[in-house]
Amino acid sequence: MSLPKRVVLVGPMGAGKSTIGRLLARELGYQFMDSDRIIEERCGANIPWIFDVEGEEGFRQRETAMLKELSGQENAVVATGGGAVMRPENRAILKQGAVVIYLKTSIEQQVERTRRDRNRPLLQNEDPEAVLRNLFAIRDPLYTGLADIVMYTDRKSPRLVVRQLVNRLNPKTPRHKRKVRKEGRHHA
């Protein structure tokens, strides 16, 4: 089995898509691309500002355009925003010529990992845990249906997750090849 030309990471907020994606790209010798960060760079504004000015629909339109653009990339690990799977069009784009990995994590881990992050507009309310539970109920079946690989990230270091993913993506290639001794050579 050879490596896929593109690996796409999907999953909820706080699953580790950016952190794991960066490490996985480095391990595979691929380029790392975070769709949300690229949107922010091109707009010159952060996602909460885009949500405030254009609304969620405006942001989702930008997201779809970005996913189309990234679908042409090879030797890339692409991290997506948590809501990228909501549009059927996006799911088709994500699946195209890529291995899709669902980084699955518990609500408790999501709450822990996102509680101080002000760059998540959907969580800027009085009960972010309730929002996360609601989003999980809606999105988990979409992530699962789209995924070629489901990887649980709870209580695992990002490096361990990456090691497990590399083994799943290319199980035939040992990470460290041992040198083979040549028969019949003796040193005095």
N, C-alpha and C positions, 0 to 999 in steps of 0.2 A: 504494500500500500504506500503510495506516495502522498506527500503533504498536499492539502487542498490549496488552490490558488488564493483563496481568501477565507478567513475565519471571522465570523460575526458573533459578537457577544450580545445577548439579550438578557433581560432580567430587571427586577425592581430596583428602585433607588436603594443605595446602600449595599448592593450585592457584591460590589467590588469590580465592576466592569472596567473602570479606568485603571485602577491599580493592577489588576490581574492582566488586563489587556496589554499594558506597557511591558510587563515582565514576560508575558507569553510571546509578544512580538520580538523582544530581544532574544529569547531562547530559540525561536524559529528562524531568526535572521530576517524578519519581516519588518515592514514599516507599521507603526501604530497610528491609528486615526480615530479620534473621538468626535463623533458627529456633532454633539452639543458644543464642544470647544471650537470646532471649525465654524459653526454658525455664529457663535459669539465673536470670533475674530473678524469674520466677514462683515458683520453688522456693526462692529465697534461698540457693542452693548452686551450686557449680560442677559441671561434668559429671563430673570424676573422683569427686567425693563421691557424686553420684547413682549412678554405676556401682558404687561400693563398697557403698552401702546397698541399692540396688534391683536391682543386677545389670544386665547389658546389656539383658535382656528388659524390665525395668522402664523403663529409659531409652527403649527403642524404642517402648513403648506411649505414653509421653509425647510422643515425636516424632511419631507418627502422629496423635495428637489435635491437636498444634500445626499439622501440615501441613493437616489438615482445616479448621482455623480460618483459616489464611492463604490457603486456596484461594478464600475469599470476597472477598479484597482486590482492589481495582482500582487501577490506576496505581501498581503496586508492583513492586519488584525484590526477590525472595526468595532469600536464600542458604540452602542446606540443608547439613546435616552430611554427611560423606562416606558414611556408611552408610545414608542415608535411602532409597536405591534398592533395598535388600535385600528389602524387603517388597513383594510384588506390589500390595497395597492402596495403598502409598505411591506407587508408580509411576503408578497410575491417577489418584490425587489430584493429583500434580505436573503431569501432562499436561493436566488439565482446564482448558480456557479460557486456557492460557498458552503462551508460547514457551519451550521448555526449551533452555538452552545448557549444553553440556558444556565446562567449562574443563579442557582436557587438558594434562598436564605430565609430564615424565619422572620416573622414580624418583629420579634424581640430584637434580633440583630439589626434589622432595618432601623428601628427606633433608636437603638444605641449609636449606630453609625451616622445617622442623619440629624440628630437632635440639635446640634449647634450650627448646622449648615443653613445659611440664609439664602443660598442660591437655588433653592427648591421651592418654586412658587406654589405648588399644590399643597405644601406642608405648612404654609404660613397662616395657620389658624389656631384655634384654642385646643383642638384635639388631633394632633398629627397621627397618633396611633390609630384612631378610628379611620382616618383617611387612608393610611397604609393598609389596614384590613380590607376596606372597601375596594381599593385598587387591586389588591392581591386576589380577591374573589373574582374580579372581572378579568384580570390579565393573566393569571396563572394558567388557565386552560389555553390561552393563545400562545404563551411562551412554550408550554409543553407540546402543543400541536406543531409548532414550528421547529422545535429543536431536534437536531441529530444526536446531540449529547446533552444530558442533564447532569450538572455538576453541583453538588451541595457544597456551600462555602462556610456554613456555620462552624465556628470554633476550629477553623483551619487557617493556617498562615497562607498568605498569597503565594509564597514560594511552593508550598505543598500542593496547592490547587494547580499551579502551573505544571509542576512535575507530573501530576496525575493526568492533566490534559495532554501533555506532550505524549505520554504513554498511550492514551486513547487515540490521539490523532495519527500516530505512527508507531504502532507497537513492535514492528519488526526491526526498528533501528535502535540499537543500544545507545544509551547516552554517551558512555565512554567506551570506545572500542579498545580492546586489549591488543597489544602487539603480539603477533604470532611469531613464535620462535622458529627459525629455520632448522629443519632436521639436518643432522649430520655435521653441524658446525660445532667444533670444540675449541675452546680457547685454552692455551697452555699457561 
